[in-house]
C-alpha cells in the first residue's frame, strides 16, 4: 500500500490557495470532527524548506546520504517523475491542479477508535480524476504483491464510488476533491454532506472560525481543537481539579492550566517568518482574566514577564522566567490546601534550624521573581587534569527584592561550601573582578574526593558565586560569572519581555563548543562508521560548520492581552 500512497505524498505536499470559501475543503468535513488541521499553502511551505541552506548541507554527511539513497526515498522521486510523465505537467503545476484549494484533515475526538478523514481539493477536475485513478491502480498492484492478499473493493454510496481495503481504508472522489477515511462511518458522513443529504460542515463551527482568526492570516498551516469537548471527559476534569489542589503542579504549570481551564478551543499556527519558521499554540484566555493566585507565574503590576535573555560570548543556551516564590510564601494560607500547608510548614521548620541568621520564609520573601539560566562555551582551562567528557560552563542568575537576600545567600553559600568541602576536598578562594567579589571552590588535583567520580567530571567545574546589583550569580566556573557581570550591569529593571517563560538555544555556541571539544564526536564516528581518525576528525569539523548555520531556536510562554501562547520558533539568523 505504501507505493500508491506516494502519489498523494507528492500531490499533497504543495498547492496554491484560492480565496473562495465555497471551495474550502473544510466544507467537505462533517461537524462531528473535533480536531481539524489545514494546509493553506503547502507548495509555498515545501519550496521554502527546500531552499534552506542547512537542508542542503546535510548531503555532505554519510548518514544523510544513506537516507537519501534509501529505497523509500528513491521510490518517492520515481513516483514524482512517473506522475509528471503520465499527467503531462511538472510537479508544481500538478500540485496546483490536484490540491490547489487546500488540504485538510478532520478527526472525531469523542469516539474510539477515532474516525478521521483527509480531503484534497484541486482546481482541475480532470487531473484530479486521473490522479485518483492512478492511485487506485497502484494500490491494486501493491495489494496483489502483499502477503495478506487483500482486495480493493468498490461500492456505491450516496452516488459516489467508494474503494476500500479492510475496515480501515476508504477513498472516493467527488468532483475536484479526493477523500481518504479510516472508517466507513466517516466516509458516509462526508458523502452525505457532499450530496446535500444532511449534516453540517465543520467549517461552520463557531469556535473553528475563531481559531482561524487566532491563527492569523499569514499561517501556512493551522489547526483547531474543540477543547470544550475535550474538557467534558472525566480525565480532563480530574486533571484540572488536581492542578488546583496540588501546589507542586501549580508551581510547575499552574498558569498554563488556568489558561486551558478558561479556553473553549485551541488554535495552532505554522508561520514563515523573515528568518525562519514558528509553530504557535494559542488559547483564547485573556490576560485580564488570569486567576490572581497565578501571580506566582505572571506579574500583575505591569512589570516585565521575564528579564532579558543573557547572551555572553559563546552562549549555547539561555533561559529566563518568572516565578514569584515570595508571593507563594506570603499567600500560602490562601493558596495551599490544609494538608499541603501542614506538610510544607513542618518541612520548613526543620530547614530553619540549620539556616544561619535567617529563615526559609524570609529568604523567599526577599528573593526576586526573575530567574535565569545560561550555558556558554568560555574556553577556560580550569585544571591540569582533563575530564573524560567536557561539560559547558553554566550559571543561574536570580533577582532579589532586598539586599538582605544577597547577604543571607552569601552566608548560606559559604556555610554550605565549607560543609561540602569535607566530601569534595575543594578549597575556597576569593578574587575581585571589575569591582565585584567572586567566591570560588576548586577541587584538588592530588586528593581524591569522598564520592565516586571515575570519569573525573568534577574537573569541569570551579563553582563560583557573586552578587551584582540586584542579582545573585551562581556559576560552574569563574569565567562564566565574569562574562555575565557586564551584561547584568548594563540592563535596567524595566527591560525584558512580556513572555513569562522563554528560552533560546544557539547553534553558533554549540558549534564553537564542538570545535573545542571534538573528542567524543570523533570517537563516536570511528566506532559507529568504522572510519579512520583523520576522516572522523574531518567529518566532525564539517558537522561543527554545519551546526553553525542552524541559527537559533526559541521557545516561549506568554499571557498576552487577548490570548495565551506557547511558541516554538526557528530563526536561521542569531
N, C-alpha and C positions, 0 to 999 in steps of 0.2 A: 504493500500500500504506500510505501514511502516515496517511490519514484513518481507516481502521479501527483502526490502532494507537492512535489517540486514545482509543478505547473502553477499552483496557487501561491507558493512562496515567491515565485518570480512575478506573478501578476499582482500580488497583494502588496509587494514591497515598494510600490511607487504609484502615485496618481496626482492629478491636479483637482482642486476643489472648485465647484461651481456654486455661485450664490443663489441657489434655487432650493428653497426649503422643501418643496414638494418632492425633490429628488433625493433628499437626505435619507440614507439607509436606516437611520433610526426610526423612520416612519414605517419601516417594514418589520420592526421588532416589537413583539407584544408587550403590553404594560406589566405583565407578570414578572418581567426582568427587574431584579433589584440591584443589579450591577451592570454598568454599561461602560465600554471603552471604545473610543472612536479615534481613528487616524484621519485627521483633516487633510494633511498634505504629506503623505508618506514618501512620494517621489522626492520632494524637497529634503526630507529627512535623510533618505538614503544617499542622495547626491552630496549633501553636506558632510555626512560621515565619511564618505569615500574620499573627500578632499582633505581630511585631517592628516597632517604630516606624520603624527605618531602612528596612525594606522598603517601607512606605507612603510614606516620604519621597522615594523615587526618582521618584514620579509627577510631581514638580514640574520634572523635567529633560527637555528635548526628546528626548534620546537614549532615555530610558526610555519616554517616551510613544510614541515611534515604534515601539519593540519591542512595547509592549502593544497597539498598534493594527495590528500586522502580521497578515498572513493566517493564519499558523500559530496564533497566539495566539487570534485571533477564532474560528478553526475549533475550537480546543480548547473554548472556552466554549460554542460552538454544540452541540458534541457532548455536553457536560455537560447542557445543557437538553434535548436530544433524549433522552438516557438517562433523565432524570428523568420525562419525559412518557411514554415507552414502557414503562418498568418501574414506574411508579406510586409513586415514593418519592423523597424528597430525597437528594442525593448521599451524605451521611454514612451514611444507612441502607443505601443500595445498596452502599456500600463494605464495610459490615459483612457484608452478605449474600453478596457475591461474593468477598471476600478476608479475611473476619473471622478466619480461623485462621492467617493468615500468608502471606508472600510469600517465596519462596526461589529462588536461582539456584545451579546446580551446574555446574562446568566440569572436564573431564578435562584435567589439565595435562601428561600424559606422551604425548600424541598430537598430530600435526599433520596437518590443521588440528584445532583443539581442539573436541571435541563439547561442547555446552552445552545446558542445559535450564532453563526458567523455570517455576515452579509457583505458581499462586494457588489457595488453598483457601478456600472460602466456608462460610457457616453455613446457607445456604438453597439446596438443590439446584435447585429450580425457577427461582430467579432466576439462578443460575449458568448453567443450560441456556439460558435466554432471552438472557442477555448474550453467551454464546458464539455463539449463532445469529446475533445482530445483528452480531457481529464478522465472521463468515464472509460475511454478506450485504454488509457494507461492503467487504470485501476483494474480493469478486467485482466489485462496481461499480468499484472502483479499478483492478482489472486490466483490465476492459473498456475503460477510458479510456486505458490506458497504450499506449505505442508498441510494447512488446515483445510484446503480445498473449498474455501468459501465461495459462494456465487454472488454476483451482483444482480440483485432482483430489482425490477422496475414495476411500479404500480401507480395508478392514477389516484390523486387525492385533490379534491376541490379544483378540478380542471387542470391540474399540473402533474407532470410525470415526475415521480419521486424515485430515485435509485437508492438502494440501501444494501448494506452488508451487516448481517447480525442485528443486534439490538442497540448498537451504539454509534452507528454512522448512517446518516441520511443526507442526501443532497438533491437539490432541484434548481431549475432555472425558471424564472418568471420575467419575461421581457428582458430588460438590460441588467437584471440582478441575479446573482448566484447565492443560494442558501446552502449552508452546511450545518447540520444539527446533530447532537449526540443522543437525542431521544425522539421517538415518533410523535409524542405529545407536543414537543417544542416545535417540530416541523409543521404539525397540523395547525397549531395556533397561528404560525406565520402565514400559512396558506389561506386560512380563513380571513385573516386581516387583509392579505393582498387581494382576495376575491371580493372584499366588501361584504362579507357574510357574518359580521360581528367582531367584537373586540376593539380595543383601543391601543394605539401605538404608544410606546414608552416615550416617544418624543414629546408627547403632550403632558407628561407627568410634571406637576408644578415645581417640585424641587430639582428635577433634572434641568429645567430651564434656568433655575437659579444657579445650579452647579456650572452650567456652561458659561454663564456670565462671570462667575467667580474664577473660573479657569482663565479667563481673559481672552481677548480677541486674537492674540498672536500665538496661541498654543498650536504646536504642530500636531499634538495628540492630547486628548483629555478624557477624563473618566468621571463617573458618578456612582456613588454608593448610597442606597436608600438606608441611611443609618437609623432612622426611626423604626424601620422594620427589624434591623439587627438588634436594637435595644429591647425588642419585645421578648427575646429569648431569656430563659432563666439564667443561663450562663452570664449574659451581659448584666442582668440585674444584680447577680451575686458579685460580679467584678466591681461595679460602681459602689455597691454597699460596702465592700471590703476596703476600697481606697479611701472611703470617708472615715472608717473606723481605725484602720491600721496606719499609725503615724509614720512608719518607715516607708510604706508605699506612698504616703503623702509627700514625704521628703524627696523621694525619687522622681515621681512624675505626677504630683498632685494637681498642678495647674493644667497639665495636658489632659488628665482625666476629667477635670472640671469643664474644659472646653468641649470634650467629647460628650459629656453629660448634657450639655445645652444644645448640641447640634442635631438638626434634623437630617442632614446629609453630609457627605464628604465629597469634595471635588479634588480631582487630580489634574495636573497640567504639566506637559512636557514642552519646554520652550527653547528656542535657539536664541542665545544672547550674542552680543557683538563679538565675544571671545570664547564662546563655548556653548554649553547646554545647562539647563536646570530642570529639576524634577521637584514639583511642589505638591504638598498635600495641604488643602485648605478646608477649614471648618467655619461655618457661619456663626462664630461665637464672638460677640463684641467685647472689646477690652473693658468697656464701662460696666459690663455685667459679670465680670470675673468675681468669684467668691472672695470677699475681703480676707478670709483666712489664708488665701493664696498669696498674701503679701510676703510670705516666705519665699516665693518664686518670682514675684514681679513687683517692682516699685509702684506705689500709688500716688506719689507726690511729684511726678514729673521728672524724676531722676533718670539717667540712662539705664537701659535694661542690662547693659554689660559694659565694662571698661574696654578700651581699645585692645585688640589682639597684639601681643608682644611679638615683634619681628626682629630679633637680633640677627647679626650676620650669621649665615649658615643655618637658619631656622628650618627645622623639619616639620614640627607640629606646634600649633598654638591654640589654646582654648581659653574662652572667657565666659563666665556665667554669673548669674545672680542667685544667691541662696542666703537668705537672712536668718541665720540661726539665732541671732539675738532676739528677733521678733518672736520666733518659735518658743524661746525660753520664757520670755515675758508673758506670752499669751498661752502658756502650756495648759493652764487650768481650764481654759475655754476650748482649746483645740484638741487636747488629748482626751481619750475616753478614760474613765476612772481606773481601769485595770492597767492600761499602758502607763498612766501617770504615776501610779504607785510603784510599778517596777522601775520606771525611769528615775524617780527621786531616790529610791533605795540604792540604785547603782551609782548615782551622782554623789550620794553621801559618802560612799566608800572612796570614790576618786578624790573628793575634797580633803580627805585625811592625809593625802600624800602631796598635795599641791602646795608649793611654797608661797606664803603671803597672799593668797587669793583663793577664790572658789571657782568651780567649773562654771557656775552660773554667771559670775562676774566676767569671766573670760568671754563667754558667749555674748553677753550684752555689750561688751567693749569692742568686740570684733566687728568688722565691716561685712556688708553683704556681697562684696565683689571678690570672686576667686578666679585666679588664672593659673594656667599650667603651660609650660613651654619646654620643648626639646630642641636642641640645636647641635650642629657639628662645630665645635670650638677649636679643634686641632691641638688640644692641650696634651702635653707629655707629663703624666701625673707621677709615674713610678718607673723604676728600672725594670720591674717585673711586668711582663705582658700577660693580660688575662687571655683565656682561651677564646673568648668571644667579646668583641667590642660592643659596648652599650652607649648610646649617645648621651651626653650630659643633659640633665633636665632640672627644672626648678618649679616650685609652687610660689605664687605671689598672692598674698591675701591682704585685703584692705582692713583698716581699723577706724573705729569711731572715736576712740580715746587713746591718747598717748600711753595711758596706763596699761593698755593691752600690749604694747610693744615691750614695756618694761617687764611685765609679768611673763610674756613669752620668752624673753631673753633669759630670765632667771630659770624658767622651766626647761628650756632647751639646754642650758648649761648644766643643770642638775641631771637631766636625762642623759646628756653626753658623758658626764662623769660616771654615772652608774653603768652605762653601756660599755664604758671603757674596760670594765673588768672582764667582759666577754669578748670584746672585739680587739682589745690590745691597742686601740688607737690613742693618739696623743693630740691634745688640743693646742692650737696656736692662734695668734691674733695678728692682724695687719690692718693698715689703713689704706684705702684706695679712694682717691678723689674725695677725701674728707669723710668717707664712710667706714665704720669699723666692721671688719669681717672676722667672724669666728669660725675656724675650720678644725676638722678632725681627720688626721692622717693615719692610715693603717701602717703598722710596722712591716717592713720587708724582711725582717730577720726572725720575728717571733710569730709562730702560728697562732691564730685566734682559737677561742674555745667553742667554735662552731664549725660545721662542715662546709668547706668551700674548695672541693677538689679542682674546680675549673678556674680558681683564682679570680672570680668575678668581682671581688671586693676591690681589686686594683683598677676598676673603672671609676671609683668614686673617692672624693675627698669631701665629705659632707660639710656644707658651709651655710651660715645664715648671716643676714644683715637686715638693718631697718633703714628704709629710705623714705622720708616724709611720712605719709600715712600708710605705707606698705611694708609688710614683712616678707622677706625673700628667704626661702629655704631651698638651697640648690644641692645638686650632687657633686658639683665641683666649684672651685673659686672662679674659674674662668667664666662660667655662665652667669654667675652672680654679678661679676664685673661688667659683663655685656648689658645686663638689664638696668644697672644703676642710671646711666644717662637717659635711657628710654623712659624710666619712671619719673625722672626729674622734669622732663620737658612736657609731660602731658598734664592737662588740667582735670579737676574733679568732674567737670561738666562734660568732658569729651567721652565718646563712646558710641554705642548703637542702641536702637530701641529693642533689638533682639535680646531675649533674656538668657539665651544659651547659644554659643556659636563656636565653631572650631574650624581650623584650616590645616590641611596637610600640604607641604611644599615639596614638590618633586625635585626642585633645584637643590635644596638642602640634602635630600636623600641621595642625589647623585654625587654630591661632594663627600658625603659620608662613605658611600660605596667606593669611591676613588681612593680614599684614605685608608679604608679597611676592606680590601678585596679578598682577603684570605679565605673566609668562609664560603664565598660565592665561587671562587676558583676551585676550591676543594670539591664543592658540590657538582660543578661542571665536569670535573675529572671523573668522579665516581659514577655519575648518572649517565654520562655520554661516552665514557671510555676514551677521552681525548688526552693529548699531551699537555704539559704545563704551559708551554708557550701559547698554544691555541686557546686554552682555558683563560689565560690572562687577557688575551686579545678579545675574547668573547665578553669577558667581564667589563673591559674598557668600553666596548660598544654598548653594553647594557647600561652603564652609567651615563653615557652620552645620550642614549635614547630616553632614559628616565628623566633627564633634564629637560626634555621637550614637552613633558606632560603638564607643566604649569602648576596649577593649584586646585585642590578640591576643598570645597566649603560645605559645611553643614550648619544649619541654624534653626532656632525655635523663636517665634515672635508672636506675642499677643498684640496684634495690630488693632487699630481703631475699629475696623469692621469685621475682622476675621482672625482666626488663629492659623498660623502657618508653620509647617515643618518643611524645610527646603534643603535639597542637595544640589550643588552646582559644581560644574567643571569649568574652570577658567584656564584656557590654554596660555594665558599670559601669567604674570606673577602678582 
